[in-house]
Amino acid sequence: MIASLYIHVPFCTRKCDYCDFYSVPIGILGNQDRERDALLDSYVERILADARALASRFNVEAIPSIYIGGGTPSLLGAERIYRLLAGLRELFPPQPQPICGRTAHAPREITVEANPESVDEKFLSACNGGGVSRVSVGIQSFYEPSRTAVRRCGALSGADLEQRLAIVSSHCALFSIDLISGLPLQTEAVLRSDIERALAFAPEHVSLYALTVEKGTALERNLRRNSCPALPDADEADALWLAGRSRLSNAGYEHYEVSNFSRNGKRCLHNTRYWRMENWLALGPGASGTVIDDKTGTARRYAVAADLENWLTAPRVQEECLDQRVLMKETLLMGFRYIEGPDPVLFRSRFGMGITDAIPKTLTRWGERGCLAETCIALNGEGLLLLNRFLSDAFTEIDSQ
């Protein structure tokens, strides 16, 4: 089987108010460095042991991409990230696979997320030595009042963040910068400044996420209690994001997915596999993977329990079957995020029908609204802004059949 691999590093210095990913603040260990080091060492050992079991269970032949996310992977430090990468490289060496009817080595993309507060030259050198091809840096905003309002971890100033980016840009041929629009106290001028400061380092990839207030997060509680600055209203938030998109597009970045922009064709290959709903496996507490049976149009999802303590001794994995209807919905949900839309050949081979057969009424209505692309079955720039409404129509049509 060919499958990408996601590895969840569940550690952070402190949880940011808007984050709903599973993470464990290791700042609570205080100055007990031995306890912290032992925990991080145990994490790497467990990941590599689970990786060996995973490769055997699923008969993995090739791994086109690996994504190490979190949490904060850069908290592992240089020695551990290199040990992790070396172990994975030994277990999953590059192997030939068919691409477009010919045999070739798959482009081996390895991405590591990093926070500016914990990234340094040693860590980046270890990444380079371990075969990392992309580093994704979570800046979110250079504007200190907005960072403080959502308790963005770390105490770096905007100037400090620029110094860290200078280090990243000098060590990495390909890196991505994450930014957020719609933060408290953020104006269009502030967002434009964030983008200009990011573009000064010439990243090949930028992610511009619209802030979402997730249930159960500290941000949601603080907003409900009026204990933090208010967010821009819906219209202001939309205008902010559109202004950001316009600036990135004018700077030569291709808007290839709802929140992602690249130049020179440097799209994130790993995330593209998600958007195409191709196989991916997962390691680490709180991670989940999906293995698809294209012959039946069904899939199995494997979710690792979000419980670090138990995972270190006896990982628990929950399995879920996705029937054809559920998988079809997920394929559309992920595919229409992508500028080219769902892969029509893959869709037909998987479900025995074309996309136009699955949601003909929805496509007709949205085409009449001028929200579909002209050259493929996909949403255009205006349609992507209304993705959730489009998907709601599509799912309703599928359920009515």
N, C-alpha and C positions, 0 to 999 in steps of 0.2 A: 504494500500500500504506500502511496505517496501522500504525505500529510505535513503541514506546517506545524510548528511547535510554539506554544505560548508558555512562558514561565512567569509565575507571579511571585514577586518578592514582597512579602507583606509587612515590611518594616518602614517606619518613618520616624522622623524626629518628633513630630507632633502633627496630629491630624488637622488639616485645613478645614475651615468651617463648611465649605461647599462639597467636600469629598464624601462619596458614598461607597467607595471601594473598600474592600476588607483590608485593614492594616492594623498593626500593633505598634504603638509608640514605644520606641526603645529608649527614649529619653528618661523614662521612669526608672531605669537602672542606675541613674545618677553616675557617680564616679566609679562604679563597680565594673571596671574595664574587663576583668577576667570573666565575669558573668556574661557580659555583652559579647565578648569574643567567642565564648563557648557556645552561646546561642547561635551566632552567625555561622560558626564552623559546623554546627550540627545541621543547620539549614542546608548548607551546600552539600554535605554528605547525604542527606535525605533526598535532595533533588536528584543527585546522580544515581542513587539507588533506585528511585522511582523511575528515572529515565530508562535504566536498563530493563526494568520490568515492563515498561510501556512498549519499548522496542520489540521485546519478545512477544508480548501479548498480541500486538497488532501487526506483527511481521512487517515492520517499517522498512521499506526499501530505499527511500530518499526523503530528505527534509529540504524542501525548496527555501524555507525561511524560518528563522527563529526570532522571536520577539521576547525580550526580557523586560517586563514592566512591573508596575507596583501601585502603591507603595513607592519606595525610593531605592532602586537597585544600586545607585552609587554609594549607598551606606554600607554595602558589602566591602568596599575598599578595593585596592588594587590587587592584592594577593588572592583574595577570594574570588573576585570576578574572573581572574585569569585561570584559577583552578577550575572554576565552573565551566568556562569556555573550553578549556583543554579537555575536560572530561566529556563534554558534549561532542567535540570534534572527533574524539577517539571513537565514540559510540555511533555517531552519525556522519561518516565521511561522505564527501560529495560523490554521487553516483550518476551514471548516465540515465536519462529518461527521455521519452519521446516528446518532442515539442514541434508542433505544426508539421507532423508527418515525418520528422527526421530525428535522428538520435543526437543528443547534445547534452553537455553538462548544464544542469539547471543553474540559473544565477543564484548563487548562495548569498542571500541577504541575512545579516544578523544585526538586529537593532537592540540597543540598550537605552533605556530611559535614564535620565540623570537630572537631579536638582542642582541648581547653581551652588547652593550652600555646601554640597558635599562632593562636588566634582573638582578634581585637581589634575596636575600633569601626570602624576603617577597612575591615577585611575585611567586616564585617557591612553597612556602608553600601554597599560595592561590590556585595554580594549583593543588597541591596534595589534598588539602581539597575539591576541586571542582570536583574531579574524573578524572583529566587529566592522561592519561596513556603514552603519548609520548610528549616530548618537542623537537622541531626541531630548532637547533641553526644555524643561518646564519653567519658562519665565513667567507666563500669565500676564504680568503687567510690570512696567518699570515705575509706575506711579505709586509712591509710597502710601498716600492716604487710602487708595483702593486696596492695596495689599494688606494694610493694617485692618481695614474694615472687615475683611473676610479671614483674618488671622492666617494669611499665607505664611507657611512655616519659614523660619529663618529671619535674620535681622539685617539682611543686606539692603543697602540703599540702591537706588537706580544706577549710580556710578559703579558700585560694587558689582552689580549684575553685568554691566558692560565689560568690566575687567574679566569676569569669568567667561563671558562669551568670546572675548579675545583669545583666551587660552584654548577654548574649544575650537575656534576657527583655525588656530595655528596647528592643531594636532589632528583635525578631522577633515578629510576631503569632502565628506558628505555629512551634514548635520541638519537637524530640523529644530525649529523653534515653535513652542506652543504659546499662544496668546488667548486671552478670554475677553469677549466683549459683553457689555451689560453689567459690569461690576458696579458696586456702590461708588458714588462720587465720580463716575467716569462720564466725561463729556466727549463729543466728537473730536475736539482738539486733543484731549488726553489720549484717545485711542489712536488718532493719527500720529501722535508723538511716539506712542509705543511701537507702532509699525515702522516708522522711520528709523527709530533706534535699532530695531531688530534687523531691518534691511541693510543697515550700515555694515553688517558683518557678512552680507551676501550668502545667506543660507539657501540651499537648493530646495528646501521644503519649509512651508509654514502651515501650521494648523491654527485656524481662528475659530474657536468654539464660542457659541452663544451660551452664556451662563444659564444653567437650569437649576432651579431650586428643588432638590430631591427630598422626598419625605424622610424624616428621621435624622436629617443632618443638623448640625449645630446652626447652620445658616437659617434653615427653616424655623427653628425654635427662636432664634434671635429676632428674625423679622416679625414673627407672631407676637413677640413680647415688646416690639419696638425698641430693642436694645442694641440695634446697629443702624447705620444710615440706610435709608430706603434705596431700593433698586430703581433704575429707570423704568417708567411704565412701558407697556407692551409696544406702543408706537415708537417711543424713543429708543427702546432696545433694538427694534427692527431697523430703524434708521442708522443706529450705530453700526450694526453688523454690515449693512449695505454699504456704508461709507468705507468700512474696512475692506470689503470685497472689491470695491471700485479701486482703492489704492493699490491693492495687491495685483489686480488685473492690469492696471496701468504700468506696474513695475515689471510686467512680463511673466507673472506667475499664472499658470493654468489652473482654473478652478475645476478640479477633476472629481471632487466628491463634496458632499454637503459642507464639510468643515475644513477641507484640505486643499492646499495649493502647492504646485510644484513648478519648477522651471527646468528646462533642458531635459524633459522627460523623466525626471527623478521622482516618480511616484513611489509611494511606499508599497512594495510588492507584497509584504505580509498582510497588510490590511486589505489589499486588493483581493486576496484569497477569501477573506471574510465576506467582502461585498459580493463576490461570486458564489458564495456558499460552497466552498470546496473544503475538503477535509482539514481539520486541525485538531491536534492533541494538546493537552494542557497538563502542567505540573504546578504544584504549590497550593497551599490552602486558599480557598476562595476562587480557584481557577476552574474553568469548564471548557471541554472540547466537544467536537461534533464529528461523528464518522458517518458518512452518507453512503447509502446503497443505491446507486444510480439505476440499477435494474428494477427495483421496486418503487423508487421514488420516496423512500422512507429514510430515517436516520436514527441514530442513537446518540444521546447526549450524556456526557460523563462529567459530573460536577464534584469537585473535591470539597469536602466539608470545610467551611471557614472557621477552623479551630486549630490554631497553631500548636497548642500544647499537645493535643491528641494526635495531630498529624505527624509530629516528630517521632512518635512511637508506633502508631498504627493508623496510617491514613485511611479515612473512610470516604468511599466514592459512591455517590448516588447515581443511578442510571435511569434514564427516561427515554421512552420511545416516541419519536415524532412521526405521526402517520403522514400520509401523502398530503392531506389538506394542510396540516400544520407546516410541513416542510415547504409546500408551495407558497404559503403566506410569508414564511421567513425568507424564502428565496426572492420574493418580490420586495419585501421590506428592505433587505440589504441591497438588492440589485438596483432599485430605483434611487438609492443614495448616490449612485455612481453616475458620472456624466454620460457614459455610454449605455446606461441601463443594464438590466439583467442580460446575461449571455443567452441569446435566442436559441443557439444550437444546443447548449447545455440544458436549457429549460425543456426543450422538446424531447431530448433523449432521456431526460430524467422523469418527465411526467406524461409523455406520450401525446402531448398537444403543444401548440404554440402559445406564446403570451397573448396574442390577439384572440385565441380561442378561449383562454381562461378568463379574461376580463374585457370582452369586446365593448360593452356599454360604457365602462369607466374610461377606456381609451378614447372612445368617440366623444364623450362629454368633455373630457379634458383637452382633446385636440381642438374642439370647437372654441374652447376658451383661449386657445393660443398658448397652452402651457407645455406642449410636447415638442421634442426635437424634430427636425425635418428629415434627418438622415438615418435615424435609428429609433427603436422603441425605448424612449427615455424622456425624462422631464428636462425642459430647457432651464435657463437661468431663473426665469420667473416661476416656473413650476416647482423648482427645488425649494423655494420659499414656502410653498404650500404642501410640502411632502406629506405631512401627517393627514391632511384632509384627503389627499389623493389616495393614500393607503387605506383610509377608512372606507372610502367608496369601493376600492378594489376588494377589500376583505368582505364587505357586505355582499358584493356580487358573487364572490366565491361561495360564501355560506348559503346563498339563496339557490344554488344549483343542486 
